Amino acid sequence: MEAGCASRATRRDPPTGPARNDTRLVNFFGHAAVAAWHDTAPEFVLGAMLPDFASMLRARPPEVTRDGLAAGVALHHRTDLVFHDCGAFRALTAQAFDALSNLGLGRGSARAVAHIGVEILLDGVLAHEQAARRAYLAALEAAVDASDALVWRSASEGRAFAELLAALRSRGISRQHTQPAVVAYRVERALAGRPRLALVTEDVARVERWADTSRGAVLEQTPFIVEQLRLGLEADEPPVRG
């Protein structure tokens, strides 16, 4: 297992985990936190979260007509590629897969839960960063004015997006993000509608037990993951065009 994150020049294999099976990932706050490392402009941060918001709506990401939004979307995809190749992240998901399998989850569900569950726990740790919190909340507010720069495939998708944003603004940022019951609930929602991966009642309880015993390990590894991700993104920085 590699020690850091692969750059575009050295990466050979596509990211492993649920993304390859079109599982709906919901680590949008993490993308806001990473975006804030580069630029805290609300539209840029919003763009970095857009692909995950679209996934939550079971929709394709909208076309964007503003440079700030487009730059954020581009960072989202670069972040996913680098992050999923981070050695520390891969180690955590491998440990989670073994633990969930031992608790009785089927192989497919265990692999999906390991990936999504670790990401949710990481989001919870990042949610304590004041800069990330400010950037996230500002992006949600800016989304109202940015709606005319988003071209969804249908009016119903646009309305669903507006409803999602209203719900997220109303919810704010919960410090209970990493509570085992909350993690299990979010994982269950993320996998709902996926016949081969969806959790049954007994599985939800197993995920909750896993989250309860794994929060400490994720907290301990977060500084290493953040450092690996920063270095990986720097190595993966696209060339500046003159």
Secondary structure, DSSP 8 states (H G I E B T S, - for coil): --SS---TTT--S---SGGGGT-----HHHHHHHHHHH---HHHHHHHHHHHHHHHTTS---EE-SHHHHHHHHHHHHHHHHHTT-HHHHHHHHHHHHHHHHHT--HHHHHHHHHHHHHHHHHHHHTT-HHHHHHHHHHHHHHHHHGGGEE-SSHHHHHHHHHHHHHHHHH---TTTT-HHHHHHHHHHHHTT-TTT---HHHHHHHHHHHHHHHHHHHHHHHHHHHHHHHHHHHT------
